[in-house]
Amino acid sequence: MFGSATGDGGGGPPAAMRRVSMRDLAAEHASLRPQLDAAVRRVLDSGQFIGGPEVEAFESELAAALGCAHAIGVSSGTDALLGTLMALGVGPGDEVVTTPFSFFATAGAIARLGARPVFADVDPTTLNLDAAAAVAAVTGRTRAILPVNLYGALAELPDAPVPIVEDAAQSIGASPPRAAAATLSFFPSKNLGALGDAGAVLTSDAALADRIALLRSHGARPKYHNLAVGGNFRLDALQAAFLRVKLPHLAAWTVSRRDTAARYRDLFAAAPDLADHIALLRDSPAHVYHHFVIRARDRDGLRRHLAGAGIATEVYYPSPLHLQPCFAELGYQPGALPSAEAAAADALAIPIDPSITAADQEYVVDRIAAYYRR
């Protein structure tokens, strides 16, 4: 999207050094420590460590909070994807259309079932799967379409004759599930994070919910009577208990993230000299801002400069999935999906933790402006 530049300096004298982190989990957990400690004691006293009443309570509370009929707790966001695709019957010889610009698990879950990931390009204004491109990629072998609500923004869902599964790992709370199912990750750094791996599937389809619940425990019902070949996708009771502590705070944390994003947008708008160097992704009312991502000219140089100023950043994602070595046999070459490849070269996430202050944000934008002022 932008041309290259050289040098790491910023114009003028350096601002006073601050430390601005991407995610301050220590502060989040300190504020909830008494409730988290009580959750540990509750699970220890129960003697029920996998599944059971703690998981059932979390599933009920999660479904109510997110406005869906069924929430099925599982062991990770990856297993949420895997179990959902298994429940839909995806297997060898099938195709699943998805985005090339996401965390690896999105395409990895498809490949693990022996199906072929078919990548369609992204919308350069959101970096979400382009709905028209996804529909154009559908063939007679397509079993599902798997868009990702990247960075917390809802992807446009294509009108297609196959089931759609939303990878909603980054968009919890943005919307009730809009398709056959939506999968969640509770990786610790997510907007709603466990203290380890955990995930869930949201759906309004009772039969699909029942199938996923069956598959998450080796397809056994009752125990030792296996109706299907499933997997060990069960949610630990301890993680469910931790998530029950955090879930009531999700709405307020989401408001904080949206307010922080709005402040960033105002700060960038007040620095018109950055327009030739920085592009913001399209905003939307439902966006929950798991990440605040800019597209930056000389992204890697800017990142080094910000690190020197005490500002943490992350690159989501440095290589599009269609060019990953493990997918070489699919035959994609550089240039095949230009919007995703351009995003991999210039997308940069800047801090948007709920604990960030207005002064921190002003410092971040000031240091970005200093880099391009040189």
Residue, then its C-alpha position, 0 to 999 in steps of 0.5 A: m500500500f505504501g512505498s519504502a523508506t529508510g532510517d529510524g529517526g524521528g524529527g526533533p528532540p525525543a519525547a520523555m520515555r514512557r512504557v506502553s504495553m500491548r496487554d496488561l494482564a497482570a493489572e486485569h488479574a490484580s483487580l479480579r484477584p479475590q474472585l479468581d482465588a474464590a473460583v480456584r477454591r470452588v473448583l478444588d472443593s468440587g473435585q470436578f475438573i473437566g466438564g461438569p456444573e462449572v462448565e454448564a453454568f459458564e455455557s448458560e451464562l455465555a449464551a445469555a450474554l451473547g444472545c444465542a441459543h447454545a454455547i458449547g465450551v471446548s478446549s481452545g479456539t482451534d478446537a472450536l473450529l475443528g469440532t464445528l467443521m467435523a460436525l458439518g461433515v467436512g472431510p477428505g476431498d472437500e473444499v472450504v473457502t477462507t481468508p489468507f489473512s488470519f492466524f494459522a488455526t483458521a486454515g489449519a483446522i481445514a487441512r487437519l480434516g483432509a480438506r483443501p483450504v481455498f483462499a480468497d482475497v481480502d477487502p483492503t479497507t477492512l482486511n476481512l475476507d472479500a465476500a464477492a471473492a469468496v463466492a467466486a471461489v465456491t465450486g461443487r466441492t465446497r462444503a463451507i465458507l469460513p470468514v474471520n472477524l479480523y481484529g474485532a470487525l464483523a466480516e461481510l457474510p457471503d450469500a452462498p449455498v453452503p454453510i458459513v462458519e464465523d471465526a469470531a475468535q477476535s470479535i466476542g460481543a460484536s454480534p450474536p452468531r450470524a451463520a451456522a455457527a461462530t467459534l470463539s477463542f479465550f486465549p489469555s490475550k483475547n477480549l475475554g481471556a482465560l488463564g490458559d487455553a479455552g474456546a466455545v462454539l455459538t449456534s442457534d441450531a440445536a442439532l449442530a450444538d448437540r453434534i459438537a457436544l458429542l464430538r468434543s468428548h470422543g463421540a461417546r454417549p454414554k461413556y464408553h459407547n462411541l457413536a462417532v469418532g470425535g476428539n478430546f475437545r473438552l473445557d476444563a472446569l477451572q478455565a470455565a470458572f475463571l471465565r465466569v469471573k471475567l464475563p460480567h466485565l466484558a461489556a464494560w471492557t468493550v466500551s473501553r476499547r471502543d472509546t480508545a479506538a475513537r480517541y486514536r481516530d481523533l488523534f490521527a485526524a488531528a495530524p493530517d501530515l500523517a495521511d501520506h504515511i498511515a491509513l486506518l482500517r474502516d470503522s463500524p458500529a459493531h467493531v469490538y477492537h480486539h486490535f487497533v491496526i494501522r497500515a503504515r509506510d515503512r512498517d518495520g522501520l516504524r516498529r523499530h522506532l516505536a520499540g526504542a520509544g518504549i511502545a509495544t507493537e505487533v504484526y498481525y500477520p507477517s505472512p499470508l496463509h496461502l504462502q506458508p510453506c506447509f501449503a505449498e502443494l496448493g500451488y499459490q504463488p506470490g501475487a496470487l492474492p495481492s490485497a492480503e500480501a500487501a497487508a502482510a507488509d504494512a499492517l501494524a497493531i498499536p496498543i489498545d489495552p483497556s488500561i491504556t490512558a489518553a496520555d499514553q495514546e497521545y504519546v503513541v501517535d506523537r512518536i508515530a508522527a515523529y518517525y515520519r517527520r524526519 
